[in-house]
Amino acid sequence: MSKRKFRENANIINVFSKNRGKVSGVVYGGNSRKIKNYLQISNKLYINHNAKNENRLGYFKTELMKPISPLYFNDKERSSALLSISSILNVLLPDSQPNQNIYKSFEEFVNSIKLDNWVILYIFLELSLIKDLGYDPNLEQFKKNKSETDFQKIKIDTFTYDAPLYLIQNKIPDNPSKNLIKTSLNFTRSIIQNRFFLPNNLSFPKSRILLESYYT
């Protein structure tokens, strides 16, 4: 989910594991040509974690299991989506607390990002993440409201949003327009910011803002 340089030839990386959640560790030799080529955000790694105790930063031995990010180096939208969701998870997930629902949703998205409607699946992933982090916007309550457009103005807590009807109806739309995608990304981003980032004075990932900018 993230990496940063540590000393001359090492990196500290955060990984998202199925059984242990978010875990940090040092990768010695992480700046060598062999290792740095696969220490890319969203790649799937095999990790061997060693630590003297749970309160100290341990170290990782890593092997590449499945390359993800290199497949989309020339696709700015998909690359931004992978960086975006990885960054959001890296900030919001607590350390060493497994969340298999989020892990499953993330893995399913990574496996489906090659599909034509991947950006809609990304939007559903963010909505699922909001719920799994403990906040349900309860969009079902707005189904009874009538709308003549693809959007519906709704109020959740003290905030007003333009909510896409397909999210309220929990249906994947056919041939969504750029405007619909833009509004959808704005909707889920606004909830994530209002509920998790702003109250905790957290910086919102630039990659997520960049993703949204591609649909203006």
N, CA, C and O of each residue as an XYZ file, in Angstrom:
864
protein
N       0.808     -1.214      0.000
C       0.000      0.000      0.000
C       0.845      1.270      0.000
O       0.400      2.311     -0.482
N       2.041      1.189      0.530
C       2.912      2.362      0.536
C       4.346      1.916      0.750
O       4.602      0.817      1.242
N       5.290      2.791      0.371
C       6.697      2.541      0.668
C       7.412      3.874      0.796
O       7.040      4.863      0.165
N       8.436      3.878      1.619
C       9.281      5.066      1.758
C      10.709      4.609      2.034
O      10.939      3.551      2.620
N      11.642      5.412      1.606
C      13.050      5.059      1.749
C      13.456      5.034      3.212
O      13.029      5.874      4.004
N      14.284      4.062      3.559
C      14.781      3.914      4.923
C      16.269      3.604      4.858
O      16.675      2.540      4.392
N      17.057      4.528      5.322
C      18.501      4.417      5.215
C      18.920      4.340      3.747
O      18.165      4.731      2.857
N      20.129      3.833      3.501
C      20.670      3.935      2.147
C      20.051      2.938      1.176
O      19.771      3.281      0.028
N      19.837      1.711      1.628
C      19.401      0.688      0.686
C      18.253     -0.143      1.251
O      18.231     -1.365      1.107
N      17.314      0.520      1.883
C      16.168     -0.196      2.446
C      14.914      0.646      2.292
O      14.986      1.852      2.056
N      13.770      0.001      2.427
C      12.473      0.667      2.392
C      11.633      0.197      3.559
O      11.752     -0.943      4.009
N      10.779      1.091      4.048
C       9.700      0.684      4.939
C       8.436      0.625      4.102
O       8.057      1.603      3.458
N       7.787     -0.530      4.117
C       6.568     -0.682      3.331
C       5.408     -1.067      4.245
O       5.594     -1.701      5.284
N       4.214     -0.669      3.831
C       2.978     -1.113      4.463
C       2.286     -2.079      3.519
O       2.104     -1.782      2.338
N       1.903     -3.230      4.040
C       1.188     -4.213      3.235
C      -0.174     -4.482      3.868
O      -0.367     -4.299      5.070
N      -1.100     -4.913      3.041
C      -2.442     -5.272      3.490
C      -2.589     -6.778      3.350
O      -2.633     -7.302      2.237
N      -2.663     -7.469      4.472
C      -2.730     -8.926      4.460
C      -4.115     -9.397      4.881
O      -4.834     -8.695      5.592
N      -4.472    -10.570      4.441
C      -5.806    -11.106      4.710
C      -6.029    -11.384      6.189
O      -7.097    -11.086      6.725
N      -5.040    -11.946      6.840
C      -5.227    -12.413      8.213
C      -4.709    -11.459      9.281
O      -5.082    -11.580     10.448
N      -3.847    -10.505      8.897
C      -3.274     -9.603      9.892
C      -3.532     -8.130      9.597
O      -3.058     -7.257     10.325
N      -4.272     -7.853      8.545
C      -4.579     -6.462      8.227
C      -3.365     -5.700      7.726
O      -2.529     -6.252      7.010
N      -3.269     -4.425      8.104
C      -2.154     -3.582      7.670
C      -0.942     -3.827      8.565
O      -1.030     -3.736      9.790
N       0.187     -4.139      7.937
C       1.413     -4.435      8.675
C       2.561     -3.658      8.039
O       2.653     -3.570      6.814
N       3.434     -3.095      8.871
C       4.606     -2.351      8.403
C       5.865     -3.166      8.653
O       5.949     -3.926      9.617
N       6.842     -2.997      7.771
C       8.113     -3.686      7.957
C       9.192     -3.096      7.069
O       8.910     -2.408      6.088
N      10.442     -3.383      7.435
C      11.597     -2.926      6.669
C      11.960     -3.985      5.636
O      12.019     -5.174      5.950
N      12.200     -3.554      4.420
C      12.716     -4.445      3.375
C      14.153     -4.033      3.107
O      14.406     -3.014      2.464
N      15.094     -4.829      3.604
C      16.502     -4.543      3.356
C      16.842     -4.896      1.911
O      16.405     -5.923      1.393
N      17.615     -4.045      1.277
C      17.898     -4.225     -0.144
C      16.763     -3.755     -1.027
O      16.720     -4.062     -2.218
N      15.829     -2.996     -0.427
C      14.643     -2.581     -1.178
C      14.921     -1.638     -2.325
O      14.077     -1.469     -3.204
N      16.099     -1.015     -2.333
C      16.449     -0.118     -3.435
C      17.319     -0.782     -4.490
O      17.746     -0.141     -5.450
N      17.579     -2.074     -4.303
C      18.321     -2.801     -5.339
C      17.445     -2.962     -6.569
O      16.218     -2.922     -6.472
N      18.060     -3.142     -7.711
C      17.297     -3.227     -8.965
C      16.292     -4.368     -8.930
O      15.159     -4.210     -9.385
N      16.691     -5.505     -8.398
C      15.823     -6.683     -8.384
C      14.559     -6.438     -7.571
O      13.451     -6.728     -8.024
N      14.736     -5.898     -6.361
C      13.597     -5.774     -5.455
C      12.738     -4.559     -5.771
O      11.511     -4.646     -5.743
N      13.373     -3.418     -6.075
C      12.573     -2.201     -6.282
C      11.671     -2.313     -7.501
O      10.659     -1.618     -7.590
N      12.031     -3.188     -8.447
C      11.190     -3.365     -9.635
C       9.827     -3.947     -9.294
O       8.854     -3.693    -10.004
N       9.739     -4.736     -8.200
C       8.431     -5.294     -7.866
C       7.826     -4.695     -6.589
O       6.697     -5.026     -6.228
N       8.559     -3.829     -5.913
C       7.967     -3.112     -4.768
C       7.156     -1.933     -5.283
O       7.467     -0.773     -5.014
N       6.107     -2.264     -6.032
C       5.223     -1.267     -6.627
C       3.864     -1.340     -5.943
O       3.388     -2.422     -5.599
N       3.244     -0.179     -5.750
C       1.954     -0.123     -5.079
C       0.943     -1.003     -5.815
O       0.791     -0.913     -7.033
N       0.253     -1.856     -5.049
C      -0.826     -2.764     -5.483
C      -0.329     -4.111     -5.989
O      -1.147     -4.989     -6.265
N       0.987     -4.308     -6.121
C       1.473     -5.639     -6.461
C       1.172     -6.609     -5.322
O       1.138     -6.223     -4.154
N       0.952     -7.878     -5.682
C       0.683     -8.906     -4.679
C       1.989     -9.611     -4.340
O       2.667    -10.144     -5.218
N       2.336     -9.607     -3.050
C       3.616    -10.138     -2.595
C       3.420    -11.291     -1.623
O       2.406    -11.382     -0.931
N       4.408    -12.160     -1.592
C       4.513    -13.138     -0.508
C       5.439    -12.523      0.530
O       6.551    -12.101      0.214
N       4.967    -12.476      1.771
C       5.692    -11.786      2.835
C       6.035    -12.757      3.959
O       5.183    -13.503      4.441
N       7.293    -12.729      4.358
C       7.722    -13.401      5.583
C       8.113    -12.304      6.568
O       9.072    -11.567      6.342
N       7.358    -12.203      7.667
C       7.515    -11.101      8.613
C       8.207    -11.573      9.877
O       7.791    -12.558     10.488
N       9.263    -10.874     10.271
C       9.980    -11.197     11.500
C      10.083     -9.952     12.361
O      10.437     -8.876     11.879
N       9.767    -10.111     13.647
C       9.880     -8.995     14.598
C      10.193     -9.560     15.975
O       9.695    -10.624     16.344
N      11.022     -8.844     16.737
C      11.391     -9.299     18.079
C      10.199     -9.262     19.021
O      10.066    -10.127     19.886
N       9.336     -8.278     18.864
C       8.079     -8.238     19.622
C       7.074     -7.392     18.854
O       7.431     -6.714     17.890
N       5.818     -7.433     19.283
C       4.744     -6.780     18.542
C       4.842     -5.262     18.566
O       4.222     -4.590     17.743
N       5.609     -4.718     19.495
C       5.698     -3.266     19.630
C       6.861     -2.654     18.855
O       7.054     -1.439     18.876
N       7.639     -3.499     18.169
C       8.774     -2.983     17.407
C       8.570     -3.275     15.929
O       7.950     -4.268     15.548
N       9.111     -2.378     15.105
C       9.029     -2.555     13.661
C       9.883     -3.754     13.259
O      11.070     -3.811     13.581
N       9.283     -4.703     12.560
C      10.016     -5.879     12.114
C      10.554     -5.695     10.711
O      10.603     -4.580     10.192
N      10.952     -6.780     10.110
C      11.433     -6.717      8.738
C      10.759     -7.788      7.902
O      10.324     -8.822      8.409
N      10.683     -7.512      6.602
C      10.034     -8.394      5.643
C      11.061     -9.042      4.725
O      12.024     -8.406      4.296
N      10.839    -10.312      4.433
C      11.433    -10.926      3.258
C      10.308    -11.045      2.241
O       9.232    -11.554      2.556
N      10.553    -10.579      1.028
C       9.468    -10.448      0.057
C       9.763    -11.218     -1.228
O      10.909    -11.360     -1.653
N       8.692    -11.701     -1.819
C       8.742    -12.296     -3.157
C       7.513    -11.831     -3.923
O       6.435    -11.667     -3.353
N       7.687    -11.623     -5.205
C       6.563    -11.219     -6.040
C       5.684    -12.426     -6.350
O       6.161    -13.437     -6.865
N       4.390    -12.307     -6.030
C       3.428    -13.356     -6.374
C       2.690    -13.034     -7.669
O       2.530    -13.889     -8.541
N       2.236    -11.761     -7.778
C       1.454    -11.376     -8.956
C       1.663     -9.899     -9.240
O       1.326     -9.063     -8.402
N       2.212     -9.554    -10.403
C       2.359     -8.135    -10.744
C       1.003     -7.539    -11.122
O       0.255     -8.123    -11.906
N       0.700     -6.389    -10.567
C      -0.552     -5.689    -10.882
C      -0.252     -4.344    -11.529
O      -0.678     -4.080    -12.653
N       0.477     -3.503    -10.820
C       0.703     -2.132    -11.289
C       1.401     -2.055    -12.644
O       1.040     -1.186    -13.439
N       2.400     -2.925    -12.965
C       3.066     -2.799    -14.270
C       2.128     -2.991    -15.454
O       2.399     -2.504    -16.551
N       1.026     -3.699    -15.232
C       0.079     -3.931    -16.327
C      -0.596     -2.639    -16.775
O      -1.128     -2.564    -17.882
N      -0.574     -1.610    -15.903
C      -1.324     -0.384    -16.181
C      -0.448      0.856    -16.125
O      -0.953      1.961    -15.925
N       0.855      0.688    -16.298
C       1.752      1.845    -16.296
C       1.380      2.851    -17.379
O       1.593      4.051    -17.209
N       0.822      2.369    -18.497
C       0.449      3.251    -19.606
C      -1.023      3.646    -19.587
O      -1.530      4.233    -20.543
N      -1.702      3.320    -18.494
C      -3.124      3.636    -18.345
C      -3.278      4.526    -17.117
O      -3.332      4.045    -15.985
N      -3.346      5.827    -17.361
C      -3.307      6.777    -16.240
C      -4.530      6.661    -15.330
O      -4.410      6.858    -14.120
N      -5.716      6.343    -15.892
C      -6.906      6.238    -15.063
C      -6.828      5.022    -14.135
O      -7.069      5.137    -12.934
N      -6.495      3.873    -14.691
C      -6.415      2.672    -13.856
C      -5.264      2.772    -12.848
O      -5.405      2.345    -11.702
N      -4.142      3.329    -13.268
C      -3.019      3.507    -12.347
C      -3.420      4.405    -11.178
O      -3.091      4.119    -10.027
N      -4.130      5.487    -11.477
C      -4.581      6.390    -10.418
C      -5.552      5.693     -9.474
O      -5.528      5.931     -8.266
N      -6.408      4.830    -10.025
C      -7.368      4.107     -9.183
C      -6.653      3.161     -8.217
O      -7.017      3.078     -7.044
N      -5.640      2.451     -8.707
C      -4.886      1.548     -7.844
C      -4.141      2.316     -6.763
O      -4.132      1.911     -5.600
N      -3.517      3.424     -7.146
C      -2.823      4.253     -6.159
C      -3.813      4.858     -5.172
O      -3.526      4.964     -3.980
N      -4.970      5.250     -5.672
C      -5.970      5.898     -4.845
C      -6.489      4.975     -3.748
O      -6.445      5.326     -2.569
N      -6.977      3.806     -4.126
C      -7.560      2.913     -3.121
C      -6.488      2.407     -2.166
O      -6.758      2.210     -0.981
N      -5.276      2.195     -2.666
C      -4.182      1.766     -1.785
C      -3.858      2.852     -0.766
O      -3.619      2.557      0.405
N      -3.849      4.116     -1.211
C      -3.548      5.228     -0.317
C      -4.643      5.421      0.723
O      -4.358      5.667      1.895
N      -5.893      5.310      0.294
C      -7.011      5.461      1.229
C      -6.956      4.367      2.296
O      -7.112      4.647      3.485
N      -6.736      3.132      1.874
C      -6.639      2.029      2.832
C      -5.456      2.224      3.770
O      -5.550      1.952      4.967
N      -4.349      2.694      3.222
C      -3.145      2.882      4.033
C      -3.379      3.897      5.152
O      -2.859      3.742      6.257
N      -4.161      4.933      4.858
C      -4.432      5.964      5.865
C      -5.492      5.500      6.869
O      -5.346      5.736      8.068
N      -6.551      4.848      6.396
C      -7.711      4.598      7.247
C      -7.687      3.266      7.991
O      -8.344      3.128      9.022
N      -6.949      2.296      7.490
C      -6.948      1.005      8.180
C      -6.076      1.059      9.431
O      -4.972      1.602      9.384
N      -6.547      0.511     10.540
C      -5.707      0.432     11.738
C      -4.634     -0.633     11.566
O      -4.794     -1.558     10.770
N      -3.557     -0.508     12.300
C      -2.467     -1.481     12.221
C      -2.880     -2.815     12.843
O      -3.532     -2.870     13.886
N      -2.480     -3.872     12.171
C      -2.576     -5.240     12.706
C      -3.985     -5.638     13.127
O      -4.162     -6.405     14.074
N      -4.979     -5.121     12.427
C      -6.357     -5.533     12.685
C      -6.959     -6.064     11.386
O      -7.239     -5.288     10.473
N      -7.157     -7.370     11.296
C      -7.667     -7.946     10.046
C      -9.074     -7.467      9.735
O      -9.901     -7.319     10.635
N      -9.341     -7.228      8.472
C     -10.689     -6.936      8.001
C     -10.860     -7.678      6.691
O     -10.530     -7.165      5.622
N     -11.380     -8.891      6.788
C     -11.441     -9.755      5.618
C     -12.469     -9.283      4.603
O     -12.337     -9.576      3.415
N     -13.501     -8.550      5.051
C     -14.461     -8.011      4.083
C     -13.794     -6.990      3.164
O     -13.982     -7.022      1.947
N     -13.011     -6.081      3.760
C     -12.312     -5.081      2.961
C     -11.267     -5.751      2.079
O     -11.107     -5.387      0.914
N     -10.560     -6.721      2.627
C      -9.544     -7.432      1.845
C     -10.189     -8.111      0.634
O      -9.669     -8.033     -0.479
N     -11.314     -8.770      0.858
C     -12.005     -9.465     -0.240
C     -12.474     -8.482     -1.300
O     -12.323     -8.734     -2.495
N     -13.051     -7.348     -0.861
C     -13.538     -6.343     -1.820
C     -12.393     -5.760     -2.637
O     -12.520     -5.558     -3.845
N     -11.271     -5.490     -1.969
C     -10.105     -4.948     -2.659
C      -9.560     -5.952     -3.675
O      -9.242     -5.581     -4.805
N      -9.454     -7.208     -3.279
C      -8.924     -8.231     -4.184
C      -9.850     -8.435     -5.382
O      -9.382     -8.621     -6.506
N     -11.145     -8.402     -5.147
C     -12.105     -8.551     -6.245
C     -11.979     -7.403     -7.231
O     -12.074     -7.609     -8.441
N     -11.765     -6.190     -6.720
C     -11.603     -5.055     -7.623
C     -10.329     -5.190     -8.448
O     -10.346     -4.968     -9.659
N      -9.232     -5.553     -7.802
C      -7.961     -5.714     -8.520
C      -8.107     -6.738     -9.634
O      -7.548     -6.566    -10.717
N      -8.858     -7.804     -9.372
C      -9.053     -8.851    -10.379
C      -9.992     -8.416    -11.502
O     -10.004     -9.026    -12.571
N     -10.776     -7.365    -11.267
C     -11.745     -6.936    -12.279
C     -11.388     -5.592    -12.921
O     -12.154     -5.070    -13.731
N     -10.236     -5.037    -12.566
C      -9.885     -3.713    -13.090
C      -9.636     -3.750    -14.604
O      -9.645     -2.706    -15.256
N      -9.421     -4.915    -15.152
C      -9.228     -5.037    -16.603
C     -10.542     -4.907    -17.373
O     -10.521     -4.737    -18.592
N     -11.676     -4.982    -16.692
C     -12.976     -4.919    -17.351
C     -13.283     -3.498    -17.821
O     -12.716     -2.532    -17.310
N     -14.185     -3.379    -18.798
C     -14.525     -2.067    -19.348
C     -15.200     -1.164    -18.317
O     -15.003      0.051    -18.342
N     -15.985     -1.734    -17.421
C     -16.727     -0.918    -16.443
C     -15.999     -0.838    -15.101
O     -16.629     -0.696    -14.053
N     -14.682     -0.931    -15.141
C     -13.891     -0.962    -13.914
C     -14.118      0.255    -13.024
O     -14.095      0.134    -11.799
N     -14.341      1.434    -13.627
C     -14.473      2.643    -12.801
C     -15.772      2.610    -11.988
O     -15.817      3.120    -10.869
N     -16.819      2.015    -12.546
C     -18.060      1.844    -11.778
C     -17.820      0.868    -10.628
O     -18.315      1.074     -9.519
N     -17.070     -0.181    -10.892
C     -16.736     -1.136     -9.838
C     -15.884     -0.472     -8.764
O     -15.995     -0.801     -7.583
N     -15.035      0.460     -9.176
C     -14.243      1.216     -8.206
C     -15.158      2.042     -7.295
O     -14.948      2.098     -6.083
N     -16.156      2.673     -7.876
C     -17.088      3.485     -7.095
C     -17.845      2.614     -6.088
O     -18.022      3.002     -4.933
N     -18.286      1.446     -6.529
C     -18.938      0.513     -5.602
C     -17.967      0.047     -4.516
O     -18.372     -0.178     -3.376
N     -16.693     -0.097     -4.865
C     -15.682     -0.469     -3.874
C     -15.572      0.596     -2.794
O     -15.517      0.270     -1.608
N     -15.541      1.860     -3.187
C     -15.467      2.928     -2.189
C     -16.708      2.944     -1.300
O     -16.606      3.150     -0.091
N     -17.871      2.730     -1.893
C     -19.102      2.699     -1.104
C     -19.080      1.538     -0.113
O     -19.495      1.679      1.037
N     -18.590      0.391     -0.576
C     -18.446     -0.769      0.310
C     -17.460     -0.491      1.434
O     -17.681     -0.890      2.578
N     -16.366      0.197      1.102
C     -15.361      0.531      2.106
C     -15.947      1.432      3.186
O     -15.679      1.240      4.372
N     -16.744      2.412      2.776
C     -17.386      3.319      3.732
C     -18.196      2.511      4.755
O     -18.140      2.779      5.955
N     -18.940      1.530      4.267
C     -19.760      0.706      5.162
C     -18.893     -0.170      6.055
O     -19.159     -0.302      7.250
N     -17.853     -0.768      5.473
C     -16.998     -1.674      6.252
C     -16.188     -0.937      7.312
O     -15.752     -1.536      8.295
N     -15.986      0.364      7.110
C     -15.281      1.161      8.118
C     -16.218      1.634      9.227
O     -15.800      2.335     10.149
N     -17.488      1.243      9.126
C     -18.408      1.492     10.228
C     -19.420      2.590     10.013
O     -20.108      2.996     10.950
N     -19.522      3.081      8.776
C     -20.495      4.143      8.513
C     -21.368      3.752      7.325
O     -20.879      3.668      6.198
N     -22.645      3.514      7.566
C     -23.569      3.130      6.506
C     -24.419      4.339      6.125
O     -25.230      4.789      6.934
N     -24.255      4.879      4.914
C     -25.077      6.021      4.494
C     -26.540      5.654      4.260
O     -27.383      6.531      4.069
N     -26.838      4.346      4.276
C     -28.228      3.874      4.188
C     -28.950      4.468      2.977
O     -29.990      5.113      3.115
N     -28.391      4.242      1.805
C     -28.976      4.807      0.585
C     -30.336      4.203      0.246
O     -31.121      4.804     -0.487
N     -30.613      3.006      0.783
C     -31.885      2.341      0.487
C     -33.087      3.189      0.908
O     -34.168      3.079      0.328
N     -32.889      4.032      1.919
C     -34.007      4.837      2.423
C     -34.500      5.851      1.387
O     -35.605      6.379      1.509
N     -33.670      6.122      0.358
C     -34.034      7.136     -0.631
C     -34.661      6.524     -1.888
O     -34.970      7.245     -2.838
N     -34.850      5.207     -1.900
C     -35.404      4.553     -3.095
C     -36.812      5.022     -3.419
O     -37.205      5.087     -4.584
N     -37.557      5.345     -2.391
C     -38.961      5.730     -2.608
C     -39.109      7.101     -3.243
O     -40.171      7.431     -3.770
N     -38.048      7.902     -3.197
C     -38.112      9.243     -3.779
C     -38.055      9.181     -5.298
O     -37.318      8.371     -5.860
N     -38.816     10.019     -5.954
C     -38.875     10.055     -7.411
C     -37.886     11.091     -7.951
O     -37.683     12.146     -7.350
N     -37.272     10.769     -9.105
C     -36.359     11.715     -9.739
C     -36.450     11.569    -11.246
O     -36.564     10.463    -11.774
N     -36.398     12.694    -11.922
C     -36.471     12.697    -13.385
C     -35.076     12.708    -14.015
O     -34.953     12.705    -15.240
N     -34.041     12.721    -13.201
C     -32.672     12.748    -13.708
C     -31.899     11.546    -13.171
O     -32.445     10.711    -12.450
N     -30.617     11.474    -13.535
C     -29.770     10.378    -13.065
C     -29.269     10.600    -11.645
O     -28.579      9.752    -11.078
N     -29.625     11.756    -11.072
C     -29.129     12.098     -9.745
C     -30.284     12.483     -8.829
O     -31.368     12.859     -9.277
N     -30.019     12.377     -7.558
C     -31.026     12.744     -6.570
C     -30.338     13.482     -5.426
O     -29.346     13.000     -4.879
N     -30.855     14.627     -5.072
C     -30.273     15.394     -3.963
C     -30.756     14.782     -2.658
O     -31.958     14.704     -2.404
N     -29.810     14.349     -1.835
C     -30.153     13.700     -0.571
C     -29.378     14.362      0.564
O     -28.364     15.026      0.346
N     -29.878     14.165      1.774
C     -29.206     14.691      2.958
C     -28.842     13.537      3.873
O     -29.704     12.756      4.276
N     -27.554     13.433      4.202
C     -27.058     12.428      5.126
C     -26.375     13.160      6.269
O     -25.413     13.899      6.061
N     -26.880     12.948      7.479
C     -26.427     13.730      8.627
C     -26.646     15.212      8.317
O     -27.777     15.623      8.056
N     -25.600     16.006      8.341
C     -25.761     17.448      8.088
C     -25.310     17.852      6.689
O     -25.264     19.037      6.357
N     -24.973     16.841      5.862
C     -24.419     17.127      4.536
C     -25.426     16.797      3.439
O     -26.173     15.823      3.532
N     -25.429     17.637      2.387
C     -26.278     17.409      1.224
C     -25.411     16.950      0.059
O     -24.358     17.528     -0.212
N     -25.869     15.896     -0.631
C     -25.096     15.301     -1.732
C     -25.978     15.142     -2.963
O     -27.196     14.998     -2.858
N     -25.339     15.170     -4.134
C     -25.975     14.721     -5.370
C     -25.642     13.245     -5.531
O     -24.527     12.888     -5.910
N     -26.609     12.401     -5.242
C     -26.375     10.951     -5.245
C     -26.844     10.335     -6.559
O     -27.975     10.583     -6.978
N     -26.005      9.539     -7.221
C     -26.424      8.850     -8.439
C     -27.529      7.832     -8.133
O     -27.452      7.105     -7.142
N     -28.539      7.786     -8.977
C     -29.661      6.870     -8.744
C     -29.220      5.411     -8.759
O     -29.763      4.595     -8.015
N     -28.250      5.075     -9.591
C     -27.855      3.665     -9.677
C     -27.227      3.172     -8.377
O     -27.308      1.985     -8.061
N     -26.593      4.085     -7.613
C     -26.054      3.695     -6.311
C     -27.186      3.523     -5.295
O     -27.144      2.620     -4.459
N     -28.181      4.381     -5.373
C     -29.344      4.235     -4.497
C     -30.074      2.934     -4.796
O     -30.538      2.249     -3.885
N     -30.172      2.597     -6.083
C     -30.870      1.378     -6.498
C     -29.967      0.148     -6.481
O     -30.430     -0.975     -6.683
N     -28.670      0.371     -6.237
C     -27.696     -0.715     -6.179
C     -27.664     -1.512     -7.487
O     -27.694     -2.743     -7.487
N     -27.601     -0.772     -8.599
C     -27.558     -1.394     -9.926
C     -26.402     -0.817    -10.724
O     -26.132      0.383    -10.660
N     -25.725     -1.665    -11.471
C     -24.635     -1.195    -12.326
C     -25.231     -0.592    -13.599
O     -25.985     -1.273    -14.295
N     -24.916      0.664    -13.923
C     -25.514      1.315    -15.099
C     -24.872      0.858    -16.403
O     -23.711      0.449    -16.434
N     -25.642      0.935    -17.461
C     -25.121      0.651    -18.800
C     -24.589      1.946    -19.414
O     -25.250      2.983    -19.366
N     -23.398      1.873    -19.987
C     -22.804      3.006    -20.700
C     -22.894      4.325    -19.928
O     -23.482      5.287    -20.423
N     -22.323      4.384    -18.732
C     -22.377      5.627    -17.961
C     -21.603      6.747    -18.642
O     -20.533      6.521    -19.208
N     -22.150      7.946    -18.584
C     -21.491      9.113    -19.173
C     -20.352      9.570    -18.278
O     -20.252      9.175    -17.117
N     -19.492     10.416    -18.847
C     -18.413     10.998    -18.056
C     -18.966     11.803    -16.890
O     -18.406     11.793    -15.793
N     -20.051     12.488    -17.132
C     -20.652     13.302    -16.087
C     -21.178     12.437    -14.942
O     -21.053     12.802    -13.774
N     -21.765     11.291    -15.282
C     -22.265     10.384    -14.256
C     -21.113      9.814    -13.435
O     -21.208      9.705    -12.212
N     -20.028      9.453    -14.108
C     -18.857      8.942    -13.399
C     -18.270     10.010    -12.494
O     -17.927      9.746    -11.342
N     -18.158     11.216    -13.026
C     -17.616     12.335    -12.247
C     -18.450     12.584    -10.992
O     -17.904     12.725     -9.897
N     -19.765     12.638    -11.150
C     -20.643     12.889    -10.009
C     -20.577     11.746     -9.004
O     -20.646     11.969     -7.795
N     -20.444     10.535     -9.503
C     -20.349      9.369     -8.620
C     -19.073      9.406     -7.791
O     -19.092      9.151     -6.587
N     -17.958      9.728     -8.454
C     -16.684      9.835     -7.744
C     -16.724     10.980     -6.732
O     -16.171     10.874     -5.637
N     -17.376     12.060     -7.107
C     -17.526     13.193     -6.193
C     -18.359     12.794     -4.974
O     -18.066     13.210     -3.853
N     -19.387     11.993     -5.197
C     -20.282     11.567     -4.114
C     -19.545     10.708     -3.089
O     -19.579     11.009     -1.896
N     -18.877      9.638     -3.542
C     -18.198      8.762     -2.588
C     -17.002      9.471     -1.950
O     -16.718      9.278     -0.767
N     -16.305     10.291     -2.738
C     -15.171     11.041     -2.181
C     -15.622     11.994     -1.083
O     -14.960     12.118     -0.053
N     -16.746     12.665     -1.302
C     -17.240     13.628     -0.316
C     -17.600     12.929      0.993
O     -17.307     13.444      2.072
N     -18.231     11.765      0.904
C     -18.578     11.040      2.127
C     -17.313     10.604      2.863
O     -17.220     10.747      4.082
N     -16.340     10.073      2.122
C     -15.088      9.635      2.748
C     -14.387     10.806      3.421
O     -13.897     10.682      4.544
N     -14.341     11.934      2.738
C     -13.706     13.112      3.333
C     -14.455     13.590      4.572
O     -13.850     13.820      5.620
N     -15.782     13.740      4.449
C     -16.582     14.295      5.542
C     -16.623     13.378      6.759
O     -16.689     13.839      7.898
N     -16.581     12.076      6.501
C     -16.736     11.134      7.611
C     -15.398     10.741      8.252
O     -15.327     10.554      9.467
N     -14.347     10.616      7.447
C     -13.109     10.034      7.967
C     -11.909     10.982      7.946
O     -11.139     11.023      8.906
N     -11.744     11.740      6.866
C     -10.526     12.545      6.727
C     -10.614     13.876      7.461
O      -9.746     14.191      8.274
N     -11.642     14.653      7.187
C     -11.735     15.985      7.776
C     -11.847     15.964      9.309
O     -11.157     16.740      9.970
N     -12.685     15.109      9.891
C     -12.783     15.108     11.357
C     -11.480     14.728     12.053
O     -11.249     15.120     13.196
N     -10.627     13.965     11.364
C      -9.370     13.526     11.960
C      -8.158     14.296     11.442
O      -7.010     13.938     11.706
N      -8.451     15.379     10.685
C      -7.387     16.250     10.160
C      -6.351     15.458      9.354
O      -5.145     15.651      9.510
N      -6.847     14.566      8.492
C      -5.983     13.733      7.658
C      -5.903     14.310      6.251
O      -6.880     14.863      5.746
N      -4.753     14.183      5.625
C      -4.572     14.651      4.246
C      -5.192     13.654      3.278
O      -4.966     12.447      3.375
N      -5.978     14.181      2.341
C      -6.633     13.312      1.371
C      -5.664     12.971      0.253
O      -4.926     13.845     -0.202
N      -5.645     11.702     -0.209
C      -4.666     11.282     -1.229
C      -4.792     12.058     -2.537
O      -5.884     12.208     -3.084
N      -3.665     12.545     -3.024
C      -3.647     13.278     -4.292
C      -4.041     12.377     -5.460
O      -4.632     12.839     -6.435
N      -3.710     11.093     -5.356
C      -4.048     10.161     -6.439
C      -5.555     10.049     -6.624
O      -6.031      9.852     -7.742
N      -6.312     10.175     -5.526
C      -7.784     10.102     -5.621
C      -8.333     11.360     -6.294
O      -9.265     11.283     -7.095
N      -7.767     12.493     -5.974
C      -8.179     13.752     -6.618
C      -7.843     13.706     -8.108
O      -8.620     14.171     -8.942
N      -6.679     13.143     -8.433
C      -6.275     13.026     -9.835
C      -7.214     12.114    -10.598
O      -7.582     12.417    -11.734
N      -7.606     11.012    -10.000
C      -8.543     10.099    -10.659
C      -9.820     10.812    -11.049
O     -10.309     10.649    -12.167
N     -10.355     11.590    -10.151
C     -11.597     12.319    -10.413
C     -11.433     13.350    -11.525
O     -12.362     13.609    -12.289
N     -10.238     13.931    -11.605
C      -9.993     14.981    -12.608
C     -10.035     14.449    -14.037
O     -10.250     15.220    -14.972
N      -9.832     13.145    -14.223
C      -9.860     12.571    -15.562
C     -11.258     12.540    -16.166
O     -11.417     12.285    -17.360
N     -12.268     12.799    -15.345
C     -13.655     12.701    -15.836
C     -14.356     14.064    -15.844
O     -15.584     14.137    -15.839
N     -13.574     15.123    -15.857
C     -14.178     16.459    -15.950
C     -14.537     16.770    -17.398
O     -15.057     17.848    -17.687
